[in-house]
């Protein structure tokens, strides 16, 4: 993976799309190393704000919706202040991407949607390693991966995003 530079003069909203364990957090960490760039991690914030409260997909959906509502104004303020924002939030459905589109449109800033195109078997292997390490705030089973992946919709050019596709 080679992240797109965020050192340009315009603040940019960086978005990531990819299945669980496709490398979204690794990529966002790399992107956030650019000057005047801040990374906001959904997993980290959810783990801190809702410890032990996310036990199902429905729990995640409810907590993530509250988190998005809370951080949207902060993202807008940072972008308008000239800071690039790397959202480590999954842009994995048209609905989640619509929320993200509103952010860069309201801020009047450029964006990049980084699409990590990684096969399921590779994601599952990475997921098992991640679970075994105990370093990630959430553990996800193969069954959970399959259930969540059924909701995954790759981004389409018709959605109007500047997409950078990164193959495994």
C-alpha positions in Angstrom: 0.0 0.0 0.0 1.3 3.4 -0.8 -0.8 6.2 0.7 -1.6 9.3 -1.2 0.2 12.4 0.1 -1.8 14.7 2.3 0.9 17.4 2.3 -0.9 19.6 -0.4 -2.1 23.0 0.5 -5.8 22.1 0.5 -7.1 20.1 3.5 -8.4 16.8 2.4 -10.9 14.3 3.8 -9.5 10.8 3.5 -12.0 7.9 3.6 -11.4 4.2 3.6 -13.5 1.3 2.2 -12.6 -2.3 2.7 -13.7 -5.4 4.5 -12.7 -6.2 8.0 -8.9 -6.7 8.3 -8.3 -5.4 4.8 -5.8 -2.9 6.1 -7.9 0.2 6.6 -6.4 1.1 10.0 -2.8 0.4 8.7 -3.4 2.7 5.8 -5.1 5.4 7.8 -2.1 5.4 10.3 0.2 5.9 7.3 -1.9 8.7 5.9 -2.0 10.5 9.2 1.7 10.8 9.3 1.5 13.7 6.8 1.8 17.3 8.2 -1.4 19.0 9.3 -3.3 15.7 9.3 -5.4 14.1 12.0 -6.7 10.5 12.2 -10.0 9.7 13.8 -10.5 6.0 14.6 -14.0 4.6 14.9 -12.7 1.4 16.6 -10.7 3.3 19.2 -13.5 5.7 20.0 -16.2 3.0 20.2 -14.0 1.0 22.5 -13.5 4.0 24.8 -17.0 5.3 24.8 -18.9 2.0 24.9 -16.7 -0.5 26.7 -18.3 -4.0 26.8 -21.5 -2.6 25.2 -21.0 -3.7 21.6 -22.0 -7.4 21.5 -23.9 -7.5 18.2 -24.1 -5.9 14.8 -27.2 -4.0 16.1 -25.2 -2.6 19.0 -22.4 -1.5 16.6 -24.9 0.2 14.3 -26.5 2.2 17.2 -23.2 3.2 18.8 -21.6 4.1 15.5 -24.5 6.3 14.5 -24.2 8.3 17.8 -20.4 8.6 17.3 -20.8 9.8 13.7 -23.3 12.5 14.8 -20.9 13.6 17.5 -17.8 13.8 15.4 -19.3 15.3 12.2 -19.0 18.9 13.5 -15.5 18.3 14.7 -14.5 17.0 11.3 -16.0 20.0 9.6 -14.2 22.4 11.9 -10.8 20.7 11.3 -11.3 20.7 7.5 -12.4 24.3 7.5 -9.4 25.2 9.7 -7.0 23.8 7.2 -6.3 20.4 8.7 -6.7 17.2 6.7 -8.8 14.5 8.3 -8.3 10.8 7.9 -11.5 9.0 8.9 -10.7 5.4 10.0 -14.4 4.6 9.6 -15.6 2.0 7.2 -17.1 3.6 4.0 -18.5 0.2 3.2 -22.1 0.9 2.2 -23.7 3.6 0.1 -25.4 5.0 3.3 -22.1 5.3 5.1 -20.5 6.9 2.1 -23.4 9.4 1.8 -22.7 10.6 5.3 -19.0 11.0 4.4 -19.9 12.8 1.2 -21.9 15.4 3.2 -18.8 16.1 5.3 -16.5 17.1 2.4 -19.3 18.8 0.5 -20.2 21.0 3.6 -16.5 21.7 4.2 -15.9 22.5 0.6 -12.7 20.4 0.6 -11.2 17.7 -1.6 -11.5 14.1 -0.7 -10.1 10.7 -1.5 -11.8 7.4 -1.0 -9.2 4.7 -0.6 -10.7 1.3 -1.6 -8.8 -1.6 -0.3 -9.7 -4.5 -2.6 -8.7 -7.6 -0.6 -10.1 -11.1 -1.1 -12.2 -12.6 1.8 -9.7 -15.4 2.4 -6.8 -13.0 3.0 -9.0 -10.8 5.2 -10.0 -13.8 7.3 -6.3 -14.9 7.7 -5.4 -11.4 8.8 -8.4 -11.3 11.1 -7.4 -14.5 12.8 -3.9 -13.1 13.4 -5.4 -9.8 14.7 -7.7 -11.7 17.1 -4.8 -13.9 18.3 -2.6 -10.8 19.0 -5.2 -9.3 21.3 -4.1 -5.8 20.2 -7.3 -4.8 18.5 -10.1 -3.5 20.7 -12.7 -5.9 19.1 -12.5 -9.6 18.3 -14.4 -10.8 15.3 -15.2 -14.4 14.4 -15.3 -15.8 10.9 -19.1 -16.0 11.2 -19.3 -12.3 12.2 -17.0 -11.5 9.3 -19.3 -13.3 6.9 -22.4 -11.5 8.3 -20.8 -8.1 8.1 -19.3 -8.7 4.7 -22.8 -9.5 3.3 -23.5 -5.8 3.9 -20.4 -4.7 2.0 -20.9 -2.8 -1.2 -17.8 -1.7 -3.2 -17.8 1.9 -4.2 -19.1 2.8 -7.7 -17.9 5.6 -9.9 -21.6 6.7 -10.1 -21.4 7.7 -6.4 -19.2 10.6 -7.3 -16.1 9.9 -5.2 -12.5 10.3 -6.1 -11.6 6.6 -5.7 -8.1 5.2 -5.3 -8.3 1.4 -5.6 -5.6 -0.5 -3.7 -5.4 -4.2 -4.5 -4.0 -6.8 -2.1 
